[in-house]
Amino acid sequence: MKIKEELFNKRIISIDAFRGITIFIMIFVNELASIKNVPQWMKHMPADADAMTFVDLVFPAFLFIVGMSIPFAFNARLIKGDSPKTIWTHTLKRALALIIIGVYMVNAEYGYDASKMVISAAFWGLLAYTMPIPIWNKYDKSFPKITKNILQYGGMLVLVVLYFLYVQENGEIGITPKWWGILGLIGWAYLITVVYYWLVKGKLTAMIAFLFVCLIATILNQIKGSFIHEIKWIGFIAGHMTHATLVSAGVVISLLFFEGKISEKINWKVIGFGVLFFVLGYLLRPYYEVSKVRGTPSWVLYSAGICTVIFYFLYWLMEIKKQTKWSNFFMPAAANPLLIYILPGIIYYFNLAFKIHIIPDYFREGTPGIIWSLVFSTIMLFAMQIFNKYKIQLHL
């Protein structure tokens, strides 16, 4: 199913605004995670809790937005005249890049024996977080090709060297996917959904069917002793279906929103799906509870329902009522999401590697810590303005 070509003549700014707001909150809650004495509603709920906070909605919101962007990205490439080979290559490169960056980030966090590493663990983490910039930067056409190649291939070489410099706690050499990291999970969910989207040519009915297949796999994955756990590769795929459910939900909502032209009429199909998400989440909750940590079906469905409501509001406010100026604050993040995600990590490992202590302990606890987290998130947005101005934008 193709989104009408005339929609590409203008930017769907409500999608960009949703992405920018989500990233801003993500930076805020990531910084807040290191603050002591913070109310529970501002943190992830524990694994044994049957509840969710707004913090537990950030990751699914990003997955949902990834899904909403897929039809636009694919149709834009088709209109541009890209061949299927070009589209497939781009898709695989993007997913692989997200997975690689995610795994390096996880290994920088834990699982190493610092006493046996040639370089400090903090400096290893600094390099691991920094190298995606020269490798995946969107270089301007006027940028010297030789310099570009040196930066890109030099960055790749550094990552390879970092692999062999890493010593695990058991003494083995090399990093491992202890878990895939947030970016890695996004990469797998994106890959699974996009492959199917391409095979069915973006047909709405086929994507709806896939959404429910993913949901069923998510349910089966929660059942101990389920057959999907007996076969390794099936269990691996099923484990990523939880996040693919959210990506495919974004695809379906995007197709329903933009299958025609932007309209002021109430979109009852979208509202119907939003209600369906909440109803199914409510019906499944007695059996699987609501838990982001456990990736339960009810958490997935409630998240999809909330994301649908949020986007519908933004769509009404920005595309219909034309109230857009307020969103300028968030747009730098929307334009450079990967860089703003890794930048706080670069700052953290830089300070750790060089033993720099900038923020007083007073701002690492309670209300001052919450205020600092908001300030830090805002600083990151202004930093993105500078990076965007000087064409430092990561593009996968």
Secondary structure, DSSP 4 states (H G I P E B T S, - for coil): -PPPGGGGGS--HHHHHHHHHHHHHHHHHHHHTT-BS--GGGSPPPTT-S---THHHHHHHHHHHHHHHHHHHHHHHHHHT--HHHHHHHHHHHHHHHHHHHHHHHHHHSSB-GGG-SS-HHHHHHHHHHTHHHHHB---TTS-HHHHHHHHHHHHHHHHHHHHH-BBTTS-BS---SS-HHHHHHHHHHHHHHHHHHHTTT-HHHHHHHHHHHHHHHHHHHSTT-GGGTSHHHHHHHHHHHHHHHHHHHHHHHHHHHSS---SS--HHHHHHHHHHHHHHHHHHHHH---TTTT-HHHHHHHHHHHHHHHHHHHIIIIIS---GGGGGTHHHHHSHHHHHHHHHHHHHHHHHTT---S-GGGGBHHHHHHHHHHHHHHHHHHHHHHHHTT--B--
